[in-house]
Amino acid sequence: MGASRKGKFSRRWCVLSDGVLSYYENERAVTPNGEIRASEIVCLAVPLPDTHGFEHTFEVYTEGERLYLFGLESMEQAHEWVKCIAKAFVPPLAEDLLARDFERLGRLPYKAGLSLQRAQEGWFALSGSELRAVFPEGPCEEPLQLRKLQELSIQGDSENQVLVLVERRRTLYIQGERRLDFMGWLGAIQKAAASMGDTLSEQQLGDSDIPVIVYRCVDYITQCGLTSEGIYRKCGQTSKTQRLLESLRQDARSVHLKEGEQHVDDVSSALKRFLRDLPDGLFTRAQRLAWLEASEIEDEEEKVSRYRELLVRLPPVNRATVKALISHLYCVQCFSDTNQMNVHNLAIVFGPTLFQTDGQDYKAGRVVEDLINHYVVVFSVDEEELRKQREEITAIVKMRVAGTASGTQHAGDFICTVYLEEKKAETEQHVKIPASMTAEELTLEILDRRNVGIREKDYWTCFEVNDREEAERPLHFAEKVLPILHGLGTDSHLVVKKHQAMEAMLLYLASRVSDTKHGMMKFREDRSLLGLGLPSGGFHDRYFILNSSCLRLYKEVRSHRPEKEWPVKSLKVYLGVKKKLRPPTCWGFTVVHETEKHEKQQWYLCCDTQMELREWFATFLFVQHDGLVWPSEPSRVSRAVPEVRLGSVSLIPLRGSENEMRRSVAAFTADPLSLLRNV
């Protein structure tokens, strides 16, 4: 085969034997022209055909910063050589990486998980848009889906570059120790993480399988355009729309839309153009006619059922995108008093866009109108999801209204005082809280400001502290901060400190055999008299059972029927019981339950030992958050302020006068289901 070290191929006779790849002048030569030991190989790459002048080539990188090119005319022979060389230099630990074809395979220094103090060497294989990895301390990792990365960036200077890959709760740092093969990896990973084509499934995707390009546009419109008159009906400037769409198609992940730099009509036009230009369409060519025919079913219940059937048949990315888009349009029409875009007007715009018609077929618009009107039923949106959406929107709206009235609020952010370790003037930090900020992100922001390093087994957490109740609640790392701030009383504050019990709780959760918890505790109910907050009664022994759905209280162990039962996900559990209640032990917690009518019930529980308290509290966290009590991978401490988002739709920095804003959100905050009464 042809071999090259400096870009020009020469025909050589090659032999792979005993871990050494030797190349000779010809098959009769006794002494090799050169050799490559398998132990020196750090990377094996398979470029696209004709990349180097030969139809089929592969590249071998060595520790000495050398690149060897080999070329063959036969694809089968090239594949066989690649397979044999890979087996020769990949250790048994990483043999699983050889089960699939790859574009790039090798070892690289990395940092990940809790071991960020020093770099280790891991084995990596790039296959399509997946980066598979094997680390010394464990089996093959779950592949990184490169087109679903939340972040792909390069840090450090030209001499010490680090490739940072952030996916969901995982952060991986790949170090550029050997520049030659690192640059090859960098280019290959960047290419694999980019959009691969024009179809939805080939785009950069978010966690929910929604294209980042759709996320970006929907987020921006929700942030800056929900109250813009004629949103989506008005067209942006053609040249600006085209430039924006090109940038988004090239690398939507790196495009950050900012108010003042992009006009809402340019962004809305870019989104419509993207959806109209999809080769297969959002509803796919194969199913498009079925959707249009469904719109003509006269019986509403039968029609909605048909829509649900068709939704299931869509490819996963299409299905997720349809839901995200209709969810967004549902929010847009909630502000039709201000933006003049009711359900019918939105359907007129998006019917031809999504079904790629000339606007003459009324059925396209009817489908969109039906999906918005029956949004909750068609997409199986439960009341809990709507409630959270309503609470977060209500929080941001109230803060925007307050900011407008005082003239101090800007861009939808809220300024909050957070303390580090304890409530003292010298520890307070004033932080701008975007709508999408989580408790984990707030914690890291505070630690960043004070240059506090995170060491292994440092469980830094943000606590909600209630001074009046003498209780505190560690916020779950994924919990949104803004709704909590909205509900904080004058006797409450936020403090970032170490969660001293977290390690013990995690050990307990890892060792237990059941997802339920049961046992005796001291119980006292808070029966407020005439709203004066005067509790009555004392503590009594009661038997409790906590499972994934509810907390049940029994008078005694032998009781068959519970005296009380509460849905577990509607409970807020605080550590501590106020002293004036004279708790029988110092290991107690306060439980708050908010009913569907927004009425609050409160009671107190006490355990006999500190370990019992930790076990109960750990189980509460486990069942309330589906088993994810602590992030499996630590997030990076240094980060930009996250963009403003609310679940699958963005939050709303509203414009206009205080009265206009109140009118705009009145219907939605009062009753988000008001438009769905005919379902």
C-alpha positions as CSV (number, residue, x, y, z in Angstrom):
1,M,0.0,0.0,0.0
2,G,1.0,3.7,-0.2
3,A,2.7,5.2,2.8
4,S,3.6,8.8,3.5
5,R,5.0,10.9,6.3
6,K,5.3,14.2,4.6
7,G,2.3,14.3,2.3
8,K,3.7,12.5,-0.7
9,F,2.8,8.8,-1.1
10,S,5.3,6.1,-1.9
11,R,4.4,2.5,-2.4
12,R,5.6,0.3,0.5
13,W,5.2,-3.2,1.6
14,C,3.7,-3.2,5.1
15,V,3.7,-5.8,7.8
16,L,2.0,-5.7,11.2
17,S,3.5,-8.3,13.6
18,D,4.1,-8.6,17.3
19,G,2.8,-5.1,18.0
20,V,5.0,-3.4,15.4
21,L,3.9,-1.9,12.0
22,S,6.9,-2.1,9.7
23,Y,7.1,-0.7,6.1
24,Y,9.6,-2.0,3.5
25,E,10.8,-0.8,0.1
26,N,9.2,-3.8,-1.4
27,E,8.1,-7.3,-0.4
28,R,11.6,-8.8,-1.0
29,A,13.4,-6.3,1.2
30,V,14.7,-7.7,4.5
31,T,15.4,-4.4,6.4
32,P,12.4,-2.1,6.9
33,N,12.5,1.5,5.9
34,G,10.8,2.3,9.2
35,E,8.5,1.0,11.9
36,I,5.8,2.2,14.2
37,R,5.4,0.5,17.6
38,A,1.8,0.0,18.6
39,S,2.7,1.3,22.1
40,E,3.6,4.7,20.5
41,I,0.3,5.1,18.6
42,V,-2.0,7.7,20.2
43,C,-4.6,8.0,17.5
44,L,-5.9,6.2,14.4
45,A,-8.2,8.2,12.0
46,V,-10.2,7.3,9.0
47,P,-10.8,10.3,6.7
48,L,-13.4,10.5,4.0
49,P,-12.5,8.9,0.6
50,D,-10.2,11.0,-1.6
51,T,-9.2,13.2,1.3
52,H,-5.4,12.7,0.7
53,G,-5.5,11.8,-3.0
54,F,-6.0,8.1,-2.4
55,E,-9.5,6.7,-2.6
56,H,-9.2,5.1,0.9
57,T,-6.7,6.2,3.5
58,F,-6.1,6.1,7.2
59,E,-3.9,8.2,9.5
60,V,-1.6,7.0,12.3
61,Y,-0.5,9.6,15.0
62,T,2.4,8.8,17.4
63,E,3.6,10.2,20.7
64,G,6.5,11.8,18.9
65,E,4.1,14.2,17.2
66,R,4.4,12.4,13.8
67,L,1.6,11.7,11.4
68,Y,1.8,8.7,9.0
69,L,-0.6,8.4,6.0
70,F,-1.5,5.1,4.4
71,G,-3.6,4.6,1.3
72,L,-5.2,1.7,-0.5
73,E,-7.4,1.3,-3.6
74,S,-9.7,-1.2,-1.9
75,M,-12.1,-0.2,0.8
76,E,-12.2,-3.7,2.2
77,Q,-8.4,-3.8,2.5
78,A,-8.3,-0.4,4.2
79,H,-11.0,-1.5,6.7
80,E,-9.1,-4.7,7.5
81,W,-5.8,-2.8,8.1
82,V,-7.6,-0.3,10.4
83,K,-9.2,-3.1,12.4
84,C,-5.9,-4.9,12.9
85,I,-4.0,-1.8,13.9
86,A,-6.7,-0.8,16.3
87,K,-6.6,-4.2,18.0
88,A,-2.8,-3.9,18.3
89,F,-2.7,-0.6,20.2
90,V,-6.0,-0.5,22.1
91,P,-5.7,-2.2,25.5
92,P,-8.3,-4.8,26.7
93,L,-9.9,-2.1,28.9
94,A,-11.1,-0.3,25.8
95,E,-11.9,-3.2,23.5
96,D,-15.6,-2.2,23.6
97,L,-14.7,0.8,21.4
98,L,-13.8,-1.6,18.6
99,A,-17.4,-3.0,18.3
100,R,-18.4,-0.2,15.9
101,D,-16.8,1.5,13.0
102,F,-15.2,4.8,13.9
103,E,-13.8,8.0,12.2
104,R,-11.2,8.5,15.0
105,L,-9.9,6.3,17.8
106,G,-7.2,7.0,20.4
107,R,-6.1,8.1,23.8
108,L,-6.2,11.6,25.3
109,P,-5.6,13.2,28.6
110,Y,-8.9,14.3,30.2
111,K,-10.6,15.5,33.4
112,A,-14.1,14.5,34.4
113,G,-16.4,13.7,37.3
114,L,-15.0,14.5,40.7
115,S,-11.4,14.0,39.6
116,L,-10.6,17.5,38.4
117,Q,-7.3,17.9,40.3
118,R,-5.2,15.9,37.8
119,A,-5.6,14.7,34.3
120,Q,-5.9,11.0,33.5
121,E,-5.6,9.2,30.2
122,G,-8.8,7.9,28.6
123,W,-9.7,6.1,25.4
124,F,-12.1,7.7,22.9
125,A,-13.8,6.7,19.7
126,L,-15.7,9.1,17.4
127,S,-18.5,7.4,15.5
128,G,-20.8,9.8,13.6
129,S,-22.1,12.3,16.1
130,E,-21.3,10.1,19.1
131,L,-18.1,10.3,21.2
132,R,-17.7,7.1,23.1
133,A,-15.2,7.0,26.0
134,V,-13.6,4.5,28.4
135,F,-12.0,5.8,31.5
136,P,-9.5,3.9,33.7
137,E,-11.8,3.8,36.8
138,G,-14.8,2.2,35.1
139,P,-16.5,0.5,32.2
140,C,-17.5,2.2,28.9
141,E,-19.2,5.5,29.5
142,E,-22.6,6.4,28.1
143,P,-21.7,8.0,24.7
144,L,-21.7,11.8,24.4
145,Q,-24.3,12.9,21.8
146,L,-22.2,15.7,20.2
147,R,-25.2,17.3,18.5
148,K,-26.9,17.5,21.9
149,L,-24.1,19.3,23.6
150,Q,-25.1,22.3,25.8
151,E,-21.6,23.7,25.3
152,L,-18.6,23.1,23.1
153,S,-15.8,25.5,23.7
154,I,-12.0,25.8,23.8
155,Q,-10.3,27.3,26.8
156,G,-6.7,28.2,27.6
157,D,-4.0,29.7,25.4
158,S,-2.5,28.3,22.2
159,E,0.0,26.3,24.1
160,N,-2.4,24.7,26.7
161,Q,-5.7,24.3,25.0
162,V,-8.6,22.4,26.6
163,L,-11.7,21.2,24.8
164,V,-14.7,21.5,27.0
165,L,-17.8,19.4,26.3
166,V,-20.9,19.9,28.4
167,E,-23.8,17.5,27.9
168,R,-26.7,17.4,30.4
169,R,-25.1,16.8,33.8
170,R,-21.7,15.8,32.4
171,T,-18.7,18.0,31.8
172,L,-15.6,16.6,30.1
173,Y,-12.3,18.4,29.7
174,I,-10.0,17.1,27.0
175,Q,-6.5,18.5,27.1
176,G,-4.3,19.3,24.1
177,E,-1.1,17.6,25.4
178,R,0.0,16.6,21.9
179,R,-0.9,19.4,19.5
180,L,-0.9,17.3,16.3
181,D,-3.5,14.7,17.2
182,F,-5.4,17.2,19.5
183,M,-6.1,19.5,16.5
184,G,-7.3,16.5,14.5
185,W,-9.7,15.5,17.4
186,L,-10.8,19.1,17.8
187,G,-11.7,19.5,14.1
188,A,-13.5,16.2,14.0
189,I,-15.5,16.8,17.1
190,Q,-16.5,20.3,16.0
191,K,-17.7,18.9,12.7
192,A,-19.6,16.0,14.3
193,A,-21.3,18.5,16.7
194,A,-22.5,20.8,13.9
195,S,-25.7,20.4,12.0
196,M,-25.3,17.7,9.4
197,G,-28.0,18.6,6.9
198,D,-31.4,20.2,6.4
199,T,-33.7,17.7,8.0
200,L,-34.8,18.1,11.6
201,S,-33.0,15.1,13.0
202,E,-29.7,16.3,11.5
203,Q,-29.8,19.6,13.4
204,Q,-28.0,20.4,16.7
205,L,-30.5,19.1,19.3
206,G,-31.4,20.0,22.8
207,D,-32.1,17.6,25.7
208,S,-35.7,17.2,24.6
209,D,-34.8,16.4,21.0
210,I,-35.8,19.9,19.9
211,P,-33.5,21.6,17.4
212,V,-31.4,24.3,19.0
213,I,-32.3,26.6,16.1
214,V,-36.0,26.3,17.2
215,Y,-35.0,26.8,20.9
216,R,-33.0,29.9,20.1
217,C,-35.8,31.6,18.1
218,V,-38.7,30.6,20.4
219,D,-36.7,31.7,23.5
220,Y,-36.0,35.1,22.0
221,I,-39.5,35.7,20.9
222,T,-40.8,34.8,24.3
223,Q,-38.3,37.0,26.0
224,C,-38.7,40.1,23.8
225,G,-41.7,39.7,21.5
226,L,-44.7,38.2,23.2
227,T,-46.3,41.6,23.5
228,S,-45.0,42.9,20.1
229,E,-48.0,43.8,17.9
230,G,-48.4,41.5,14.9
231,I,-45.7,39.1,16.0
232,Y,-45.2,36.4,13.4
233,R,-47.6,38.2,11.0
234,K,-45.1,41.0,10.3
235,C,-42.0,40.1,8.3
236,G,-38.4,41.1,9.1
237,Q,-35.9,42.6,6.7
238,T,-35.0,40.0,4.1
239,S,-31.2,40.5,4.3
240,K,-31.1,40.4,8.1
241,T,-33.3,37.4,8.2
242,Q,-31.2,35.5,5.7
243,R,-27.9,36.3,7.5
244,L,-29.4,35.2,10.8
245,L,-30.7,32.0,9.4
246,E,-27.4,31.2,7.8
247,S,-25.7,31.7,11.2
248,L,-28.2,29.5,13.0
249,R,-27.9,26.7,10.4
250,Q,-24.1,26.8,10.6
251,D,-23.9,26.6,14.4
252,A,-27.0,27.5,16.3
253,R,-25.3,26.6,19.6
254,S,-22.9,29.5,19.3
255,V,-25.6,32.0,18.3
256,H,-26.9,34.1,21.2
257,L,-29.7,36.4,20.3
258,K,-29.7,39.7,22.2
259,E,-32.3,42.5,22.4
260,G,-31.1,45.5,20.5
261,E,-28.9,43.4,18.2
262,Q,-31.8,41.5,16.5
263,H,-35.3,42.7,15.9
264,V,-38.1,40.3,17.0
265,D,-39.6,40.3,13.4
266,D,-36.2,39.2,12.0
267,V,-36.0,36.3,14.4
268,S,-39.7,35.3,13.9
269,S,-39.1,35.4,10.1
270,A,-36.0,33.2,10.4
271,L,-37.9,30.6,12.4
272,K,-40.8,30.6,9.8
273,R,-38.3,30.3,6.9
274,F,-36.5,27.4,8.6
275,L,-39.7,25.5,9.2
276,R,-41.0,26.2,5.7
277,D,-37.7,25.1,4.1
278,L,-37.5,21.7,5.8
279,P,-37.1,19.1,3.0
280,D,-39.6,16.7,4.6
281,G,-41.6,19.3,6.4
282,L,-42.5,19.3,10.1
283,F,-45.4,16.9,9.7
284,T,-43.5,14.8,7.1
285,R,-44.6,14.2,3.5
286,A,-45.8,10.8,4.3
287,Q,-48.2,12.0,7.0
288,R,-49.1,15.5,5.8
289,L,-52.3,14.4,4.0
290,A,-53.5,12.5,7.0
291,W,-53.2,15.6,9.3
292,L,-55.1,17.7,6.8
293,E,-57.8,15.1,6.5
294,A,-58.1,14.8,10.3
295,S,-59.0,18.5,10.4
296,E,-62.3,17.8,8.6
297,I,-63.6,15.3,11.2
298,E,-66.7,17.0,12.6
299,D,-66.8,15.3,16.0
300,E,-64.4,17.2,18.2
301,E,-63.5,14.3,20.5
302,E,-62.9,12.0,17.6
303,K,-60.8,14.6,15.8
304,V,-58.6,15.2,18.9
305,S,-58.1,11.5,19.3
306,R,-57.0,11.3,15.6
307,Y,-54.5,14.1,16.2
308,R,-53.0,12.2,19.1
309,E,-52.7,9.0,17.0
310,L,-50.9,11.0,14.2
311,L,-48.6,12.7,16.7
312,V,-47.3,9.3,18.0
313,R,-46.5,8.3,14.4
314,L,-44.2,11.3,13.8
315,P,-40.4,10.8,14.2
316,P,-39.2,11.7,17.7
317,V,-37.5,15.0,16.8
318,N,-40.6,16.1,14.7
319,R,-42.9,15.2,17.6
320,A,-40.9,17.1,20.2
321,T,-40.6,20.1,17.9
322,V,-44.4,20.2,17.2
323,K,-45.1,20.2,20.9
324,A,-42.5,22.9,21.6
325,L,-43.8,25.1,18.8
326,I,-47.5,24.7,19.7
327,S,-46.7,25.3,23.4
328,H,-45.0,28.6,22.4
329,L,-48.0,29.6,20.1
330,Y,-50.3,28.8,23.0
331,C,-48.4,31.3,25.1
332,V,-48.4,33.9,22.3
333,Q,-52.2,33.8,21.9
334,C,-52.6,34.3,25.7
335,F,-51.3,37.8,25.1
336,S,-53.5,38.5,22.1
337,D,-55.0,41.6,23.8
338,T,-51.6,43.2,23.3
339,N,-50.1,41.5,20.3
340,Q,-53.3,41.1,18.3
341,M,-52.3,37.5,17.4
342,N,-55.2,35.2,18.6
343,V,-55.4,31.5,17.7
344,H,-57.0,32.2,14.3
345,N,-54.5,34.7,13.3
346,L,-51.6,32.5,14.3
347,A,-53.2,29.6,12.4
348,I,-53.4,31.8,9.2
349,V,-49.6,32.4,9.5
350,F,-48.4,29.0,10.6
351,G,-50.7,26.7,8.6
352,P,-49.1,27.4,5.2
353,T,-45.6,27.5,6.9
354,L,-45.8,24.1,8.6
355,F,-47.6,22.3,5.8
356,Q,-45.6,24.2,3.1
357,T,-48.6,25.2,1.1
358,D,-49.5,28.3,-0.9
359,G,-52.1,29.4,1.7
360,Q,-55.1,28.4,-0.4
361,D,-55.8,25.2,1.6
362,Y,-57.8,26.2,4.7
363,K,-57.3,22.8,6.2
364,A,-53.6,23.6,7.1
365,G,-54.7,26.6,9.2
366,R,-57.4,24.5,10.8
367,V,-54.9,21.9,12.0
368,V,-52.8,24.6,13.7
369,E,-55.8,26.2,15.2
370,D,-57.0,22.8,16.6
371,L,-53.6,22.0,18.0
372,I,-53.4,25.3,19.9
373,N,-57.0,25.1,21.2
374,H,-56.6,21.5,22.3
375,Y,-53.0,21.8,23.3
376,V,-53.4,20.3,26.8
377,V,-55.3,17.1,25.6
378,V,-53.4,16.5,22.3
379,F,-50.0,16.8,24.0
380,S,-51.0,15.2,27.3
381,V,-50.0,18.3,29.3
382,D,-50.9,17.6,32.9
383,E,-52.1,20.2,35.3
384,E,-48.8,20.1,37.3
385,E,-46.9,21.1,34.2
386,L,-49.3,23.9,33.6
387,R,-49.2,25.0,37.2
388,K,-45.4,25.3,37.2
389,Q,-45.6,27.2,34.0
390,R,-48.2,29.5,35.4
391,E,-46.2,30.1,38.6
392,E,-43.0,30.9,36.8
393,I,-44.8,33.3,34.4
394,T,-46.6,34.9,37.3
395,A,-43.4,35.4,39.2
396,I,-41.6,37.0,36.3
397,V,-44.6,39.2,35.4
398,K,-45.0,40.5,39.0
399,M,-41.4,41.3,39.1
400,R,-41.5,43.1,35.8
401,V,-44.6,45.0,36.9
402,A,-42.9,46.0,40.1
403,G,-39.8,47.0,38.2
404,T,-41.7,49.1,35.7
405,A,-43.6,50.9,38.5
406,S,-40.3,51.7,40.3
407,G,-38.3,52.3,37.1
408,T,-35.5,50.0,38.3
409,Q,-36.1,46.7,36.5
410,H,-34.5,45.9,33.2
411,A,-34.5,42.9,30.8
412,G,-36.5,40.6,33.0
413,D,-33.9,40.0,35.7
414,F,-34.4,40.3,39.4
415,I,-31.8,41.4,41.9
416,C,-31.6,39.2,45.0
417,T,-29.5,39.2,48.1
418,V,-27.8,35.8,48.8
419,Y,-25.5,35.1,51.8
420,L,-22.4,32.9,51.9
421,E,-22.4,30.4,54.9
422,E,-24.3,32.8,57.3
423,K,-26.4,35.9,57.2
424,K,-24.0,38.7,57.9
425,A,-23.5,42.0,56.1
426,E,-20.0,41.1,55.0
427,T,-21.1,37.8,53.4
428,E,-24.0,39.2,51.3
429,Q,-23.9,39.1,47.6
430,H,-26.4,40.9,45.2
431,V,-27.1,38.6,42.3
432,K,-29.1,39.1,39.1
433,I,-31.5,36.2,38.8
434,P,-32.6,35.3,35.3
435,A,-35.8,33.3,35.0
436,S,-34.0,30.1,34.1
437,M,-31.4,30.1,36.9
438,T,-31.3,26.9,38.9
439,A,-30.2,26.5,42.5
440,E,-27.0,24.8,41.4
441,E,-26.2,27.7,39.1
442,L,-26.8,30.3,41.8
443,T,-24.6,28.3,44.2
444,L,-21.8,28.2,41.7
445,E,-22.2,31.9,40.9
446,I,-21.8,32.8,44.6
447,L,-18.8,30.5,45.0
448,D,-17.3,32.0,41.9
449,R,-17.6,35.6,43.2
450,R,-15.8,34.7,46.4
451,N,-13.2,32.5,44.7
452,V,-14.2,29.5,46.8
453,G,-12.9,26.3,45.3
454,I,-15.0,23.1,45.2
455,R,-13.1,20.1,46.6
456,E,-14.2,16.5,46.4
457,K,-17.1,15.7,48.7
458,D,-17.8,19.4,49.2
459,Y,-21.6,19.5,48.9
460,W,-22.3,23.2,48.5
461,T,-26.0,23.9,48.4
462,C,-28.4,26.9,48.3
463,F,-30.7,26.9,51.4
464,E,-34.0,28.6,51.8
465,V,-33.9,29.8,55.5
466,N,-37.1,30.7,57.3
467,D,-36.1,32.6,60.5
468,R,-39.6,32.8,61.9
469,E,-40.1,29.0,61.7
470,E,-36.5,28.3,62.6
471,A,-36.2,25.9,59.7
472,E,-34.3,25.7,56.5
473,R,-34.8,23.8,53.2
474,P,-31.9,22.8,50.9
475,L,-33.0,23.5,47.4
476,H,-32.7,20.7,44.9
477,F,-29.9,21.5,42.4
478,A,-32.3,21.7,39.5
479,E,-34.9,23.8,41.2
480,K,-35.7,27.2,39.6
481,V,-34.7,30.1,41.9
482,L,-37.1,32.8,40.6
483,P,-40.4,31.2,41.8
484,I,-38.8,30.7,45.2
485,L,-37.8,34.3,45.5
486,H,-41.4,35.3,44.6
487,G,-42.7,33.3,47.5
488,L,-40.1,34.4,50.1
489,G,-41.5,36.2,53.1
490,T,-39.8,39.0,54.9
491,D,-38.5,36.5,57.5
492,S,-36.8,34.3,54.9
493,H,-33.5,34.5,52.9
494,L,-31.2,32.4,50.8
495,V,-27.8,31.3,51.9
496,V,-25.2,29.2,50.2
497,K,-23.3,26.7,52.5
498,K,-22.1,23.2,52.7
499,H,-24.8,20.5,53.1
500,Q,-23.2,18.6,56.0
501,A,-25.6,15.7,55.8
502,M,-25.5,15.1,52.0
503,E,-22.7,12.5,52.0
504,A,-24.4,10.4,54.7
505,M,-27.7,10.6,52.8
506,L,-26.2,9.5,49.5
507,L,-24.5,6.6,51.3
508,Y,-27.9,5.6,52.8
509,L,-29.6,5.8,49.4
510,A,-26.9,3.7,47.7
511,S,-27.1,1.0,50.3
512,R,-30.9,0.6,50.9
513,V,-32.9,-2.1,49.2
514,S,-36.3,-0.3,48.9
515,D,-37.6,3.0,47.5
516,T,-40.0,3.3,50.4
517,K,-39.5,4.3,54.0
518,H,-41.7,3.6,57.0
519,G,-41.5,4.0,60.8
520,M,-42.7,5.8,63.9
521,M,-42.3,9.6,64.4
522,K,-43.6,12.2,66.7
523,F,-46.3,14.2,64.9
524,R,-47.9,17.6,65.6
525,E,-50.3,19.4,63.3
526,D,-50.4,23.2,63.1
527,R,-54.1,24.1,63.5
528,S,-54.0,27.9,63.2
529,L,-56.8,29.7,65.1
530,L,-58.6,32.4,63.2
531,G,-55.6,32.9,61.0
532,L,-53.5,34.1,64.0
533,G,-50.9,31.4,63.5
534,L,-51.4,30.0,67.1
535,P,-50.8,26.2,67.0
536,S,-52.7,23.9,69.3
537,G,-52.1,20.4,70.5
538,G,-48.9,18.5,71.3
539,F,-46.7,15.8,69.7
540,H,-48.1,12.3,69.4
541,D,-46.6,9.0,68.1
542,R,-47.7,8.2,64.6
543,Y,-46.7,5.6,62.0
544,F,-45.7,6.9,58.6
545,I,-45.2,5.2,55.2
546,L,-43.5,7.2,52.4
547,N,-43.5,5.9,48.9
548,S,-43.0,7.3,45.4
549,S,-46.5,8.8,45.2
550,C,-47.6,9.7,48.7
551,L,-46.9,10.1,52.4
552,R,-49.4,8.3,54.7
553,L,-50.0,8.8,58.4
554,Y,-51.5,5.9,60.5
555,K,-52.5,6.1,64.1
556,E,-50.5,3.0,64.9
557,V,-48.5,0.3,63.2
558,R,-51.5,-2.1,63.1
559,S,-53.9,0.4,61.5
560,H,-55.2,-0.5,58.1
561,R,-56.5,2.8,57.0
562,P,-54.4,6.0,57.0
563,E,-55.7,9.0,59.0
564,K,-54.1,11.3,56.5
565,E,-52.5,11.1,53.0
566,W,-50.6,13.7,51.0
567,P,-49.2,13.6,47.5
568,V,-45.4,13.6,48.0
569,K,-44.5,15.9,45.2
570,S,-46.7,18.7,46.6
571,L,-44.8,18.7,49.9
572,K,-42.0,21.1,51.0
573,V,-39.8,19.6,53.7
574,Y,-37.8,21.9,56.0
575,L,-35.1,20.8,58.4
576,G,-35.9,22.1,61.9
577,V,-38.8,22.8,64.2
578,K,-39.3,26.1,66.1
579,K,-38.4,25.9,69.7
580,K,-41.6,27.4,71.1
581,L,-43.4,24.2,70.0
582,R,-41.2,22.3,72.5
583,P,-40.3,19.5,70.1
584,P,-39.5,16.2,72.0
585,T,-36.2,15.8,70.2
586,C,-33.8,18.1,68.3
587,W,-34.0,16.0,65.1
588,G,-37.2,17.3,63.5
589,F,-38.5,18.8,60.3
590,T,-41.4,21.0,59.2
591,V,-43.6,19.9,56.4
592,V,-45.7,22.3,54.3
593,H,-48.4,21.2,51.9
594,E,-50.1,23.5,49.5
595,T,-53.5,22.4,48.3
596,E,-55.0,22.9,44.8
597,K,-56.8,25.9,46.2
598,H,-53.4,27.3,47.3
599,E,-54.3,26.8,50.9
600,K,-51.3,25.9,53.1
601,Q,-51.2,23.2,55.7
602,Q,-48.3,22.8,58.0
603,W,-47.2,20.1,60.5
604,Y,-44.1,19.0,62.4
605,L,-42.3,15.6,62.7
606,C,-39.6,14.5,65.1
607,C,-37.2,11.5,64.9
608,D,-35.4,9.8,67.7
609,T,-32.0,10.0,66.2
610,Q,-30.1,12.2,63.7
611,M,-29.6,9.2,61.4
612,E,-33.3,8.6,61.3
613,L,-33.9,12.2,60.3
614,R,-31.3,12.0,57.5
615,E,-32.8,8.7,56.2
616,W,-36.3,10.2,56.1
617,F,-35.1,13.4,54.5
618,A,-33.0,11.5,51.9
619,T,-36.1,9.4,51.0
620,F,-38.2,12.6,50.6
621,L,-35.6,14.0,48.2
622,F,-35.3,10.7,46.3
623,V,-39.0,10.2,45.6
624,Q,-39.7,13.9,44.9
625,H,-37.0,14.1,42.3
626,D,-37.2,10.7,40.7
627,G,-34.0,9.4,42.3
628,L,-31.7,12.2,41.2
629,V,-30.7,13.7,44.6
630,W,-27.3,15.1,43.6
631,P,-25.9,15.8,40.2
632,S,-23.9,12.8,38.9
633,E,-21.3,15.2,37.4
634,P,-20.3,18.6,38.9
635,S,-20.9,21.6,36.7
636,R,-18.1,23.9,35.9
637,V,-17.7,26.7,38.3
638,S,-17.0,29.4,35.7
639,R,-20.0,30.0,33.5
640,A,-21.8,32.8,31.7
641,V,-25.1,33.9,33.0
642,P,-27.6,31.5,31.5
643,E,-30.2,32.6,29.0
644,V,-33.8,33.4,30.2
645,R,-35.9,30.3,29.7
646,L,-39.0,28.7,31.3
647,G,-39.2,25.0,30.7
648,S,-39.9,24.5,27.1
649,V,-40.8,28.1,26.6
650,S,-39.1,31.3,27.6
651,L,-40.1,33.7,30.3
652,I,-41.4,37.1,29.5
653,P,-39.7,40.4,30.0
654,L,-42.9,42.4,29.1
655,R,-42.9,45.9,27.7
656,G,-45.4,48.7,28.2
657,S,-47.1,50.4,31.1
658,E,-48.0,48.6,34.3
659,N,-51.7,48.5,33.4
660,E,-51.0,47.1,29.9
661,M,-48.8,44.3,31.4
662,R,-51.5,43.4,34.0
663,R,-54.1,43.1,31.3
664,S,-51.8,41.1,29.0
665,V,-51.3,38.4,31.6
666,A,-54.6,38.5,33.5
667,A,-56.3,35.6,31.6
668,F,-53.3,33.4,31.6
669,T,-52.2,33.8,35.2
670,A,-55.8,33.4,36.4
671,D,-56.7,30.3,34.5
672,P,-54.4,28.8,31.8
673,L,-57.2,26.3,30.8
674,S,-59.7,29.0,30.0
675,L,-59.3,28.5,26.3
676,L,-59.8,24.8,26.5
677,R,-63.3,24.5,28.0
678,N,-64.7,23.1,24.8
679,V,-62.4,20.1,24.9
